[in-house]
Amino acid sequence: MRVKLLYFAWVREKTGRDEEQVELPAGIKTVAELIAWLQQQGPEYAEAFRRSEVIRAAIDRRHAPPGASIAGASEIAFFPPVTGG
Amino acid sequence: MRVQTADFEVGAEIAALTAGRSDIGAVVTFTGRMRADNAGQPVAGMTLEHYPGMTESELERVEAEAQARWPLQASLIVHRVGTLRPGDNIVLVVTASRHRQAAFSAAEFLMDYLKTKAPFWKKEIGADGRAAWVDARPSDDEAAGRWRRPPAREG
């Protein structure tokens, strides 16, 4: 499955990129599984996703909990808890 | 709903929202401004990052939710992004209704919800020039949580 990943705030700074296209191996079905896979993609990803409990995700621009299915997603974003307002 | 780097002018926004309307009996505005301190530390500036596309859809969603909950004649959210300094405006919420209670409640709801839903992130620059991402506050989650609908009554 090919998907566009986006990173914001300190997740962006730690991965060193704001977006990328990735080919996901079969078997990654949820946001939590995708985070676990990303943690294996190099030291910068391991650091960015080390505190996975504070990472928030959005699938196709809608908030998505760790257990959410990524099937059919075209854009998945990772970011810290929001701090606007 | 607008996301912009430019400042806003509260009076002009009220005038635009209410122009030609004689059905609006109450207008409530909330303006969020940048303070020169946070958690006891001086703050020299701030940059606000957001997720273009998702920000707009989340703000539209919270506005639609407010319109569904209260009888509003009009509403507006303006949120700034980019580099801001102490004293600058950050966010504007305007609600308009026939009577004041809906406008007051909806304005609070919009602020509480956008703080926990809209994908903005603040990075503060301290007086020493060091930058740090602002942490989310549990009190903001609690403030948004009080708007959860009570469970439907049985029977």
gemmi code that builds the backbone of each chain (N, CA, C; Angstrom):
import gemmi

chains = {
    "A": [
        ("MET", (0.843, -1.198, 0.000), (0.000, 0.000, 0.000), (0.877, 1.246, 0.000)),
        ("ARG", (0.590, 2.138, -0.946), (1.358, 3.373, -1.038), (0.556, 4.488, -0.375)),
        ("VAL", (1.233, 5.247, 0.481), (0.517, 6.276, 1.238), (1.429, 7.481, 1.458)),
        ("LYS", (0.792, 8.641, 1.573), (1.538, 9.871, 1.868), (1.517, 10.100, 3.370)),
        ("LEU", (2.703, 10.244, 3.963), (2.804, 10.523, 5.390), (3.197, 11.979, 5.589)),
        ("LEU", (2.565, 12.627, 6.559), (2.898, 14.010, 6.891), (3.270, 14.098, 8.362)),
        ("TYR", (4.198, 14.993, 8.670), (4.654, 15.176, 10.047), (4.584, 16.653, 10.402)),
        ("PHE", (4.140, 16.931, 11.619), (4.020, 18.323, 12.051), (4.700, 18.545, 13.399)),
        ("ALA", (5.061, 19.826, 13.618), (5.636, 20.303, 14.889), (6.884, 19.483, 15.234)),
        ("TRP", (7.010, 19.003, 16.494), (8.283, 18.328, 16.822), (8.417, 16.962, 16.168)),
        ("VAL", (7.320, 16.373, 15.709), (7.451, 15.120, 14.954), (8.153, 15.416, 13.620)),
        ("ARG", (7.796, 16.546, 13.001), (8.444, 16.980, 11.756), (9.928, 17.266, 11.993)),
        ("GLU", (10.217, 17.977, 13.078), (11.617, 18.324, 13.349), (12.454, 17.079, 13.606)),
        ("LYS", (11.894, 16.112, 14.335), (12.682, 14.923, 14.690), (12.860, 13.964, 13.513)),
        ("THR", (11.845, 13.849, 12.652), (12.033, 12.974, 11.487), (12.866, 13.675, 10.417)),
        ("GLY", (12.898, 15.018, 10.479), (13.682, 15.768, 9.509), (12.986, 15.935, 8.169)),
        ("ARG", (11.687, 15.677, 8.132), (10.937, 15.853, 6.883), (9.497, 16.214, 7.192)),
        ("ASP", (8.871, 16.925, 6.266), (7.478, 17.302, 6.519), (6.500, 16.351, 5.840)),
        ("GLU", (6.938, 15.700, 4.753), (6.072, 14.687, 4.150), (6.895, 13.738, 3.296)),
        ("GLU", (6.337, 12.572, 3.030), (7.009, 11.597, 2.175), (5.982, 10.556, 1.707)),
        ("GLN", (6.285, 9.962, 0.563), (5.478, 8.842, 0.059), (6.180, 7.556, 0.479)),
        ("VAL", (5.426, 6.645, 1.063), (6.034, 5.380, 1.474), (5.203, 4.203, 0.969)),
        ("GLU", (5.909, 3.113, 0.760), (5.269, 1.849, 0.401), (5.226, 1.010, 1.673)),
        ("LEU", (4.040, 0.781, 2.193), (3.919, 0.040, 3.452), (3.876, -1.453, 3.178)),
        ("PRO", (4.596, -2.234, 4.013), (4.488, -3.683, 3.868), (3.077, -4.156, 4.214)),
        ("ALA", (2.678, -5.249, 3.601), (1.373, -5.818, 3.926), (1.356, -6.194, 5.402)),
        ("GLY", (0.205, -6.157, 6.006), (0.114, -6.564, 7.405), (0.009, -5.386, 8.358)),
        ("ILE", (0.282, -4.161, 7.874), (0.104, -2.988, 8.726), (-1.319, -2.489, 8.531)),
        ("LYS", (-2.117, -2.669, 9.563), (-3.553, -2.415, 9.407), (-4.068, -1.234, 10.215)),
        ("THR", (-3.332, -0.833, 11.253), (-3.837, 0.233, 12.123), (-2.787, 1.333, 12.293)),
        ("VAL", (-3.244, 2.450, 12.847), (-2.348, 3.569, 13.156), (-1.233, 3.100, 14.096)),
        ("ALA", (-1.587, 2.337, 15.136), (-0.586, 1.872, 16.101), (0.458, 0.980, 15.431)),
        ("GLU", (0.015, 0.130, 14.495), (0.967, -0.741, 13.785), (1.874, 0.076, 12.861)),
        ("LEU", (1.317, 1.126, 12.285), (2.125, 2.004, 11.428), (3.183, 2.736, 12.252)),
        ("ILE", (2.808, 3.191, 13.454), (3.781, 3.853, 14.331), (4.891, 2.870, 14.712)),
        ("ALA", (4.520, 1.644, 15.044), (5.520, 0.630, 15.406), (6.473, 0.372, 14.237)),
        ("TRP", (5.953, 0.378, 13.018), (6.794, 0.173, 11.826), (7.724, 1.370, 11.613)),
        ("LEU", (7.157, 2.578, 11.794), (7.970, 3.785, 11.608), (9.130, 3.836, 12.602)),
        ("GLN", (8.902, 3.325, 13.819), (9.964, 3.315, 14.832), (11.183, 2.518, 14.367)),
        ("GLN", (10.975, 1.623, 13.409), (12.066, 0.762, 12.911), (12.777, 1.363, 11.696)),
        ("GLN", (12.368, 2.552, 11.254), (12.861, 3.065, 9.978), (14.095, 3.954, 10.098)),
        ("GLY", (14.800, 3.860, 11.212), (16.026, 4.639, 11.369), (16.005, 5.408, 12.672)),
        ("PRO", (17.196, 5.886, 13.095), (17.292, 6.529, 14.417), (16.420, 7.771, 14.550)),
        ("GLU", (16.279, 8.545, 13.445), (15.463, 9.762, 13.564), (13.982, 9.411, 13.768)),
        ("TYR", (13.538, 8.321, 13.141), (12.149, 7.881, 13.343), (11.972, 7.281, 14.733)),
        ("ALA", (12.973, 6.520, 15.169), (12.905, 5.930, 16.510), (12.751, 7.024, 17.557)),
        ("GLU", (13.478, 8.121, 17.364), (13.408, 9.238, 18.316), (12.064, 9.971, 18.201)),
        ("ALA", (11.634, 10.228, 16.955), (10.384, 10.973, 16.747), (9.189, 10.224, 17.332)),
        ("PHE", (9.208, 8.887, 17.217), (8.044, 8.094, 17.638), (8.282, 7.337, 18.938)),
        ("ARG", (9.358, 7.747, 19.672), (9.708, 7.055, 20.913), (8.567, 7.127, 21.928)),
        ("ARG", (8.017, 8.340, 22.112), (6.892, 8.495, 23.056), (5.594, 8.335, 22.262)),
        ("SER", (5.342, 7.114, 21.833), (4.202, 6.907, 20.925), (2.873, 7.262, 21.586)),
        ("GLU", (2.838, 7.243, 22.937), (1.569, 7.526, 23.622), (1.158, 8.995, 23.472)),
        ("VAL", (2.096, 9.884, 23.157), (1.710, 11.291, 22.994), (1.525, 11.676, 21.523)),
        ("ILE", (1.814, 10.756, 20.612), (1.644, 11.062, 19.189), (0.169, 10.950, 18.806)),
        ("ARG", (-0.310, 11.964, 18.106), (-1.679, 11.933, 17.577), (-1.606, 11.693, 16.069)),
        ("ALA", (-2.694, 11.153, 15.515), (-2.711, 10.844, 14.083), (-3.999, 11.339, 13.442)),
        ("ALA", (-3.906, 11.588, 12.141), (-5.103, 11.896, 11.359), (-5.038, 11.092, 10.073)),
        ("ILE", (-6.155, 10.485, 9.713), (-6.260, 9.750, 8.454), (-7.123, 10.576, 7.513)),
        ("ASP", (-6.542, 10.918, 6.360), (-7.242, 11.763, 5.395), (-7.895, 12.961, 6.068)),
        ("ARG", (-7.095, 13.604, 6.932), (-7.446, 14.881, 7.574), (-8.548, 14.786, 8.609)),
        ("ARG", (-8.722, 13.587, 9.188), (-9.635, 13.448, 10.322), (-8.898, 12.753, 11.443)),
        ("HIS", (-9.117, 13.241, 12.687), (-8.465, 12.619, 13.835), (-8.749, 11.122, 13.868)),
        ("ALA", (-7.716, 10.346, 14.206), (-7.851, 8.894, 14.202), (-7.152, 8.308, 15.429)),
        ("PRO", (-7.847, 7.472, 16.210), (-7.224, 6.847, 17.390), (-6.244, 5.755, 16.969)),
        ("PRO", (-5.389, 5.281, 17.918), (-4.365, 4.273, 17.576), (-4.936, 3.017, 16.920)),
        ("GLY", (-6.140, 2.632, 17.295), (-6.718, 1.408, 16.747), (-7.404, 1.580, 15.404)),
        ("ALA", (-7.426, 2.805, 14.878), (-8.147, 3.057, 13.628), (-7.499, 2.325, 12.459)),
        ("SER", (-8.325, 1.818, 11.565), (-7.829, 1.135, 10.367), (-7.286, 2.145, 9.371)),
        ("ILE", (-6.151, 1.814, 8.747), (-5.578, 2.694, 7.733), (-5.935, 2.228, 6.320)),
        ("ALA", (-6.789, 1.204, 6.224), (-7.155, 0.670, 4.902), (-7.731, 1.771, 4.023)),
        ("GLY", (-7.215, 1.914, 2.830), (-7.742, 2.883, 1.881), (-7.298, 4.310, 2.103)),
        ("ALA", (-6.466, 4.541, 3.121), (-6.032, 5.914, 3.400), (-5.092, 6.409, 2.314)),
        ("SER", (-5.201, 7.679, 1.965), (-4.227, 8.244, 1.022), (-3.265, 9.187, 1.725)),
        ("GLU", (-3.659, 9.712, 2.892), (-2.813, 10.677, 3.601), (-2.935, 10.429, 5.102)),
        ("ILE", (-1.806, 10.142, 5.754), (-1.804, 9.911, 7.201), (-0.809, 10.877, 7.829)),
        ("ALA", (-1.294, 11.626, 8.831), (-0.445, 12.635, 9.462), (-0.177, 12.263, 10.921)),
        ("PHE", (1.021, 12.635, 11.389), (1.407, 12.409, 12.786), (1.850, 13.737, 13.391)),
        ("PHE", (1.413, 13.976, 14.633), (1.708, 15.255, 15.264), (1.515, 15.156, 16.772)),
        ("PRO", (2.068, 16.136, 17.528), (1.823, 16.159, 18.973), (0.401, 16.630, 19.252)),
        ("PRO", (-0.066, 16.498, 20.509), (-1.374, 17.071, 20.859), (-1.425, 18.548, 20.455)),
        ("VAL", (-2.571, 18.982, 19.969), (-2.669, 20.324, 19.377), (-2.651, 21.398, 20.460)),
        ("THR", (-2.151, 22.578, 20.092), (-1.992, 23.677, 21.071), (-2.412, 25.031, 20.482)),
        ("GLY", (-3.480, 25.033, 19.676), (-3.936, 26.303, 19.113), (-4.813, 27.066, 20.083)),
        ("GLY", (-5.434, 28.112, 19.579), (-6.360, 28.915, 20.364), (-5.679, 30.004, 21.136)),
    ],
    "B": [
        ("MET", (-15.048, 31.018, 8.639), (-13.814, 30.451, 9.157), (-12.658, 30.885, 8.269)),
        ("ARG", (-11.618, 31.434, 8.904), (-10.437, 31.827, 8.126), (-9.167, 31.493, 8.907)),
        ("VAL", (-8.145, 31.054, 8.185), (-6.816, 30.869, 8.752), (-5.920, 31.825, 7.999)),
        ("GLN", (-5.211, 32.700, 8.713), (-4.474, 33.753, 8.014), (-3.272, 34.210, 8.829)),
        ("THR", (-2.278, 34.759, 8.136), (-1.133, 35.337, 8.847), (-1.452, 36.761, 9.301)),
        ("ALA", (-2.336, 37.435, 8.562), (-2.639, 38.841, 8.856), (-3.421, 38.981, 10.155)),
        ("ASP", (-3.320, 40.160, 10.753), (-4.108, 40.492, 11.941), (-5.579, 40.623, 11.541)),
        ("PHE", (-6.450, 40.686, 12.557), (-7.867, 40.944, 12.311), (-8.298, 42.128, 13.162)),
        ("GLU", (-9.434, 42.712, 12.765), (-9.964, 43.866, 13.496), (-11.369, 43.483, 13.953)),
        ("VAL", (-11.552, 43.403, 15.273), (-12.795, 42.848, 15.828), (-14.016, 43.625, 15.350)),
        ("GLY", (-13.944, 44.958, 15.396), (-15.089, 45.770, 15.002), (-15.489, 45.533, 13.557)),
        ("ALA", (-14.484, 45.432, 12.689), (-14.761, 45.207, 11.262), (-15.400, 43.839, 11.039)),
        ("GLU", (-14.962, 42.841, 11.825), (-15.529, 41.497, 11.675), (-16.984, 41.462, 12.143)),
        ("ILE", (-17.283, 42.156, 13.252), (-18.669, 42.226, 13.731), (-19.532, 42.924, 12.684)),
        ("ALA", (-19.022, 44.030, 12.149), (-19.791, 44.802, 11.159), (-20.102, 43.944, 9.936)),
        ("ALA", (-19.098, 43.169, 9.479), (-19.303, 42.332, 8.289), (-20.311, 41.222, 8.558)),
        ("LEU", (-20.248, 40.669, 9.786), (-21.118, 39.533, 10.123), (-22.576, 39.965, 10.307)),
        ("THR", (-22.761, 41.205, 10.736), (-24.114, 41.660, 11.086), (-24.707, 42.612, 10.052)),
        ("ALA", (-23.957, 42.939, 9.003), (-24.421, 43.915, 8.010), (-25.775, 43.516, 7.437)),
        ("GLY", (-26.722, 44.419, 7.512), (-28.030, 44.189, 6.916), (-28.914, 43.234, 7.691)),
        ("ARG", (-28.473, 42.801, 8.874), (-29.248, 41.815, 9.644), (-30.010, 42.525, 10.756)),
        ("SER", (-31.307, 42.311, 10.817), (-32.087, 42.864, 11.927), (-32.654, 41.740, 12.799)),
        ("ASP", (-32.181, 40.501, 12.547), (-32.647, 39.358, 13.346), (-31.656, 38.997, 14.453)),
        ("ILE", (-30.522, 39.685, 14.497), (-29.487, 39.370, 15.486), (-29.646, 40.291, 16.688)),
        ("GLY", (-29.896, 39.698, 17.847), (-30.067, 40.494, 19.059), (-28.872, 40.458, 19.980)),
        ("ALA", (-27.913, 39.564, 19.699), (-26.760, 39.416, 20.591), (-25.533, 39.016, 19.783)),
        ("VAL", (-24.427, 39.686, 20.050), (-23.146, 39.314, 19.444), (-22.137, 39.160, 20.576)),
        ("VAL", (-21.486, 37.989, 20.613), (-20.421, 37.746, 21.595), (-19.124, 37.536, 20.834)),
        ("THR", (-18.048, 38.178, 21.301), (-16.743, 37.916, 20.685), (-15.762, 37.471, 21.765)),
        ("PHE", (-14.866, 36.581, 21.379), (-13.727, 36.223, 22.210), (-12.478, 36.460, 21.373)),
        ("THR", (-11.503, 37.152, 21.961), (-10.216, 37.356, 21.294), (-9.128, 36.739, 22.155)),
        ("GLY", (-8.377, 35.816, 21.575), (-7.212, 35.251, 22.258), (-5.987, 36.046, 21.835)),
        ("ARG", (-5.195, 36.496, 22.806), (-4.016, 37.319, 22.527), (-2.768, 36.669, 23.118)),
        ("MET", (-1.643, 37.011, 22.559), (-0.394, 36.443, 23.052), (0.122, 37.230, 24.250)),
        ("ARG", (0.384, 36.495, 25.349), (0.978, 37.113, 26.532), (2.504, 37.078, 26.432)),
        ("ALA", (3.157, 37.929, 27.255), (4.617, 37.982, 27.282), (5.198, 37.003, 28.292)),
        ("ASP", (4.349, 36.124, 28.841), (4.861, 35.135, 29.781), (4.035, 33.866, 29.664)),
        ("ASN", (4.654, 32.745, 29.997), (3.936, 31.472, 30.045), (4.606, 30.610, 31.105)),
        ("ALA", (3.807, 30.088, 32.027), (4.315, 29.251, 33.114), (5.458, 29.939, 33.862)),
        ("GLY", (5.299, 31.256, 34.060), (6.287, 31.996, 34.842), (7.534, 32.408, 34.088)),
        ("GLN", (7.602, 32.052, 32.806), (8.788, 32.373, 32.013), (8.458, 33.457, 30.976)),
        ("PRO", (9.388, 34.413, 30.772), (9.126, 35.426, 29.739), (9.153, 34.813, 28.329)),
        ("VAL", (8.272, 35.299, 27.480), (8.190, 34.810, 26.102), (8.368, 35.999, 25.156)),
        ("ALA", (9.290, 35.864, 24.208), (9.598, 36.974, 23.301), (8.796, 36.891, 22.009)),
        ("GLY", (8.388, 35.680, 21.622), (7.661, 35.528, 20.359), (7.142, 34.113, 20.230)),
        ("MET", (6.454, 33.887, 19.132), (5.831, 32.576, 18.946), (5.623, 32.330, 17.461)),
        ("THR", (5.787, 31.066, 17.042), (5.350, 30.725, 15.690), (4.234, 29.691, 15.804)),
        ("LEU", (3.236, 29.868, 14.965), (2.087, 28.965, 14.949), (2.090, 28.199, 13.644)),
        ("GLU", (2.204, 26.869, 13.762), (2.176, 25.984, 12.601), (0.799, 25.331, 12.539)),
        ("HIS", (0.366, 24.948, 11.348), (-0.903, 24.223, 11.262), (-0.861, 23.229, 10.109)),
        ("TYR", (-1.935, 22.474, 9.979), (-2.054, 21.421, 8.971), (-3.050, 21.931, 7.927)),
        ("PRO", (-2.545, 22.587, 6.873), (-3.460, 23.156, 5.878), (-4.386, 22.077, 5.318)),
        ("GLY", (-5.644, 22.396, 5.224), (-6.612, 21.421, 4.745), (-7.367, 20.802, 5.908)),
        ("MET", (-6.636, 20.195, 6.837), (-7.312, 19.621, 8.001), (-7.782, 20.732, 8.949)),
        ("THR", (-6.966, 21.763, 9.114), (-7.363, 22.865, 10.001), (-8.715, 23.416, 9.591)),
        ("GLU", (-8.848, 23.728, 8.304), (-10.093, 24.310, 7.819), (-11.266, 23.350, 8.030)),
        ("SER", (-11.049, 22.064, 7.757), (-12.179, 21.140, 7.903), (-12.551, 20.949, 9.375)),
        ("GLU", (-11.568, 20.959, 10.282), (-11.888, 20.847, 11.714), (-12.622, 22.089, 12.211)),
        ("LEU", (-12.188, 23.270, 11.754), (-12.870, 24.499, 12.191), (-14.299, 24.535, 11.650)),
        ("GLU", (-14.475, 24.079, 10.408), (-15.832, 24.015, 9.856), (-16.686, 23.031, 10.651)),
        ("ARG", (-16.059, 21.931, 11.067), (-16.787, 20.924, 11.821), (-17.248, 21.471, 13.181)),
        ("VAL", (-16.358, 22.185, 13.882), (-16.769, 22.702, 15.195), (-17.814, 23.805, 15.034)),
        ("GLU", (-17.709, 24.586, 13.962), (-18.744, 25.610, 13.723), (-20.097, 24.953, 13.423)),
        ("ALA", (-20.078, 23.887, 12.620), (-21.327, 23.185, 12.303), (-21.929, 22.570, 13.563)),
        ("GLU", (-21.065, 22.050, 14.445), (-21.538, 21.470, 15.704), (-22.190, 22.548, 16.585)),
        ("ALA", (-21.574, 23.728, 16.634), (-22.141, 24.833, 17.417), (-23.494, 25.260, 16.835)),
        ("GLN", (-23.564, 25.328, 15.506), (-24.828, 25.711, 14.850), (-25.927, 24.685, 15.135)),
        ("ALA", (-25.524, 23.406, 15.279), (-26.508, 22.358, 15.555), (-26.980, 22.406, 17.010)),
        ("ARG", (-26.115, 22.882, 17.910), (-26.460, 22.859, 19.337), (-27.217, 24.096, 19.792)),
        ("TRP", (-26.929, 25.244, 19.181), (-27.543, 26.503, 19.623), (-28.170, 27.213, 18.432)),
        ("PRO", (-29.220, 27.983, 18.689), (-29.848, 28.742, 17.606), (-29.020, 29.980, 17.249)),
        ("LEU", (-28.009, 29.785, 16.426), (-27.125, 30.893, 16.052), (-27.575, 31.498, 14.725)),
        ("GLN", (-27.511, 32.811, 14.637), (-27.800, 33.482, 13.361), (-26.527, 33.531, 12.499)),
        ("ALA", (-25.377, 33.556, 13.168), (-24.103, 33.621, 12.440), (-22.963, 33.265, 13.390)),
        ("SER", (-21.845, 32.828, 12.824), (-20.649, 32.596, 13.633), (-19.422, 32.754, 12.755)),
        ("LEU", (-18.296, 32.983, 13.413), (-17.040, 33.173, 12.679), (-15.874, 32.772, 13.568)),
        ("ILE", (-14.916, 32.065, 12.972), (-13.636, 31.796, 13.636), (-12.537, 32.340, 12.730)),
        ("VAL", (-11.632, 33.133, 13.303), (-10.431, 33.563, 12.574), (-9.237, 33.148, 13.416)),
        ("HIS", (-8.314, 32.397, 12.837), (-7.127, 31.951, 13.582), (-5.888, 32.334, 12.800)),
        ("ARG", (-4.955, 32.975, 13.498), (-3.721, 33.385, 12.825), (-2.666, 32.284, 12.883)),
        ("VAL", (-1.780, 32.264, 11.906), (-0.619, 31.383, 11.886), (0.605, 32.231, 11.549)),
        ("GLY", (1.786, 31.637, 11.716), (3.018, 32.356, 11.416), (3.653, 32.911, 12.676)),
        ("THR", (4.391, 33.999, 12.536), (5.153, 34.560, 13.652), (4.350, 35.643, 14.366)),
        ("LEU", (4.239, 35.500, 15.679), (3.485, 36.469, 16.483), (4.351, 36.966, 17.635)),
        ("ARG", (3.986, 38.155, 18.126), (4.706, 38.748, 19.259), (3.734, 39.025, 20.400)),
        ("PRO", (4.273, 39.179, 21.626), (3.384, 39.482, 22.751), (2.492, 40.681, 22.448)),
        ("GLY", (1.228, 40.554, 22.787), (0.259, 41.618, 22.504), (-0.474, 41.413, 21.199)),
        ("ASP", (0.022, 40.516, 20.346), (-0.659, 40.251, 19.070), (-1.919, 39.426, 19.294)),
        ("ASN", (-2.895, 39.636, 18.421), (-4.064, 38.769, 18.400), (-3.684, 37.390, 17.868)),
        ("ILE", (-4.314, 36.338, 18.421), (-4.106, 34.972, 17.925), (-5.376, 34.439, 17.271)),
        ("VAL", (-6.479, 34.535, 18.021), (-7.711, 33.889, 17.550), (-8.917, 34.762, 17.869)),
        ("LEU", (-9.898, 34.719, 16.974), (-11.152, 35.441, 17.177), (-12.314, 34.476, 16.980)),
        ("VAL", (-13.239, 34.506, 17.929), (-14.497, 33.777, 17.781), (-15.632, 34.786, 17.910)),
        ("VAL", (-16.549, 34.775, 16.958), (-17.726, 35.639, 17.015), (-18.963, 34.761, 16.881)),
        ("THR", (-19.926, 34.961, 17.774), (-21.196, 34.240, 17.664), (-22.322, 35.263, 17.733)),
        ("ALA", (-23.358, 35.022, 16.956), (-24.500, 35.942, 16.911), (-25.782, 35.132, 17.002)),
        ("SER", (-26.684, 35.614, 17.855), (-27.945, 34.899, 18.037), (-29.046, 35.905, 18.355)),
        ("ARG", (-30.273, 35.407, 18.467), (-31.387, 36.307, 18.800), (-31.266, 36.786, 20.244)),
        ("HIS", (-30.867, 35.864, 21.141), (-30.753, 36.189, 22.559), (-29.363, 35.816, 23.045)),
        ("ARG", (-28.930, 36.430, 24.139), (-27.517, 36.352, 24.507), (-27.033, 34.969, 24.913)),
        ("GLN", (-27.897, 34.155, 25.542), (-27.383, 32.917, 26.135), (-26.763, 31.988, 25.095)),
        ("ALA", (-27.420, 31.856, 23.946), (-26.882, 30.981, 22.897), (-25.530, 31.495, 22.413)),
        ("ALA", (-25.419, 32.813, 22.259), (-24.157, 33.392, 21.761), (-23.028, 33.196, 22.774)),
        ("PHE", (-23.321, 33.431, 24.074), (-22.297, 33.209, 25.109), (-21.843, 31.749, 25.122)),
        ("SER", (-22.800, 30.830, 25.192), (-22.461, 29.410, 25.305), (-21.719, 28.915, 24.071)),
        ("ALA", (-22.195, 29.298, 22.895), (-21.571, 28.825, 21.656), (-20.144, 29.350, 21.521)),
        ("ALA", (-19.900, 30.575, 21.983), (-18.538, 31.129, 21.895), (-17.585, 30.322, 22.770)),
        ("GLU", (-18.034, 29.981, 23.980), (-17.202, 29.157, 24.871), (-16.952, 27.779, 24.279)),
        ("PHE", (-18.009, 27.198, 23.750), (-17.897, 25.878, 23.122), (-16.894, 25.899, 21.967)),
        ("LEU", (-17.013, 26.895, 21.109), (-16.114, 26.974, 19.944), (-14.657, 27.073, 20.391)),
        ("MET", (-14.392, 27.894, 21.391), (-13.005, 28.017, 21.862), (-12.513, 26.715, 22.489)),
        ("ASP", (-13.347, 26.121, 23.354), (-12.934, 24.875, 24.018), (-12.671, 23.780, 22.995)),
        ("TYR", (-13.534, 23.704, 21.989), (-13.376, 22.640, 21.008), (-12.210, 22.868, 20.066)),
        ("LEU", (-12.063, 24.100, 19.609), (-10.958, 24.317, 18.659), (-9.602, 24.104, 19.330)),
        ("LYS", (-9.533, 24.377, 20.648), (-8.247, 24.181, 21.346), (-7.836, 22.715, 21.417)),
        ("THR", (-8.801, 21.808, 21.357), (-8.455, 20.390, 21.455), (-8.565, 19.646, 20.126)),
        ("LYS", (-9.173, 20.280, 19.107), (-9.410, 19.593, 17.833), (-8.635, 20.179, 16.654)),
        ("ALA", (-8.519, 21.483, 16.600), (-7.933, 22.106, 15.409), (-6.414, 21.921, 15.409)),
        ("PRO", (-5.850, 21.433, 14.302), (-4.413, 21.120, 14.281), (-3.507, 22.346, 14.121)),
        ("PHE", (-3.336, 23.040, 15.260), (-2.363, 24.133, 15.359), (-1.339, 23.737, 16.409)),
        ("TRP", (-0.109, 24.194, 16.224), (0.941, 23.954, 17.222), (1.724, 25.233, 17.432)),
        ("LYS", (1.925, 25.560, 18.721), (2.655, 26.781, 19.085), (4.086, 26.438, 19.466)),
        ("LYS", (5.007, 27.232, 18.936), (6.397, 27.133, 19.366), (6.800, 28.491, 19.912)),
        ("GLU", (7.178, 28.511, 21.180), (7.517, 29.781, 21.813), (9.009, 30.031, 21.761)),
        ("ILE", (9.353, 31.312, 21.612), (10.748, 31.727, 21.681), (10.929, 32.487, 22.991)),
        ("GLY", (11.792, 31.973, 23.862), (12.010, 32.587, 25.169), (12.841, 33.855, 25.051)),
        ("ALA", (12.961, 34.567, 26.184), (13.745, 35.806, 26.199), (15.208, 35.523, 25.858)),
        ("ASP", (15.660, 34.281, 26.097), (17.046, 33.914, 25.791), (17.212, 33.447, 24.345)),
        ("GLY", (16.128, 33.508, 23.560), (16.213, 33.134, 22.147), (15.972, 31.671, 21.874)),
        ("ARG", (15.828, 30.876, 22.948), (15.597, 29.438, 22.737), (14.136, 29.154, 22.433)),
        ("ALA", (13.919, 28.257, 21.480), (12.555, 27.932, 21.062), (12.131, 26.597, 21.661)),
        ("ALA", (10.872, 26.491, 22.034), (10.354, 25.240, 22.587), (8.885, 25.084, 22.219)),
        ("TRP", (8.499, 23.864, 21.848), (7.092, 23.584, 21.548), (6.276, 23.652, 22.826)),
        ("VAL", (5.127, 24.259, 22.725), (4.227, 24.368, 23.873), (3.530, 23.022, 24.089)),
        ("ASP", (3.471, 22.575, 25.346), (2.765, 21.329, 25.663), (1.266, 21.572, 25.755)),
        ("ALA", (0.491, 20.581, 25.341), (-0.961, 20.646, 25.510), (-1.279, 20.604, 27.001)),
        ("ARG", (-2.380, 21.250, 27.371), (-2.773, 21.316, 28.783), (-3.942, 20.387, 29.067)),
        ("PRO", (-3.826, 19.582, 30.135), (-4.975, 18.739, 30.515), (-6.228, 19.577, 30.767)),
        ("SER", (-6.051, 20.823, 31.260), (-7.224, 21.660, 31.560), (-8.009, 21.986, 30.291)),
        ("ASP", (-7.324, 22.012, 29.130), (-8.045, 22.252, 27.874), (-8.919, 21.054, 27.507)),
        ("ASP", (-8.407, 19.848, 27.760), (-9.218, 18.646, 27.514), (-10.430, 18.625, 28.428)),
        ("GLU", (-10.200, 19.029, 29.696), (-11.311, 19.056, 30.653), (-12.358, 20.079, 30.231)),
        ("ALA", (-11.888, 21.228, 29.750), (-12.833, 22.272, 29.327), (-13.668, 21.785, 28.145)),
        ("ALA", (-13.047, 21.071, 27.216), (-13.795, 20.547, 26.062), (-14.722, 19.417, 26.501)),
        ("GLY", (-14.266, 18.633, 27.486), (-15.032, 17.478, 27.941), (-16.371, 17.842, 28.556)),
        ("ARG", (-16.460, 19.047, 29.129), (-17.730, 19.405, 29.790), (-18.852, 19.626, 28.798)),
        ("TRP", (-18.516, 19.696, 27.489), (-19.556, 19.892, 26.475), (-20.092, 18.573, 25.939)),
        ("ARG", (-19.531, 17.457, 26.435), (-20.070, 16.172, 25.970), (-21.527, 16.102, 26.364)),
        ("ARG", (-22.314, 15.577, 25.447), (-23.751, 15.493, 25.727), (-23.998, 14.534, 26.889)),
        ("PRO", (-24.914, 14.888, 27.794), (-25.251, 13.938, 28.856), (-25.900, 12.713, 28.244)),
        ("PRO", (-25.748, 11.540, 28.885), (-26.359, 10.330, 28.336), (-27.874, 10.478, 28.276)),
        ("ALA", (-28.452, 9.894, 27.252), (-29.905, 9.980, 27.093), (-30.589, 9.347, 28.298)),
        ("ARG", (-31.653, 9.965, 28.742), (-32.375, 9.424, 29.898), (-33.118, 8.162, 29.508)),
        ("GLU", (-33.149, 7.243, 30.460), (-33.874, 6.003, 30.192), (-35.365, 6.229, 30.359)),
        ("GLY", (-36.136, 5.376, 29.719), (-37.584, 5.485, 29.835), (-38.071, 6.594, 28.953)),
    ],
}
model = gemmi.Model(1)
for chain_id, residues in chains.items():
    chain = gemmi.Chain(chain_id)
    for i, (resn, *xyz) in enumerate(residues, 1):
        res = gemmi.Residue()
        res.name, res.seqid = resn, gemmi.SeqId(i, " ")
        for name, pos in zip(("N", "CA", "C"), xyz):
            atom = gemmi.Atom()
            atom.name, atom.element = name, gemmi.Element(name[0])
            atom.pos, atom.b_iso = gemmi.Position(*pos), 0.0
            res.add_atom(atom)
        chain.add_residue(res)
    model.add_chain(chain)
structure = gemmi.Structure()
structure.add_model(model)
structure.setup_entities()
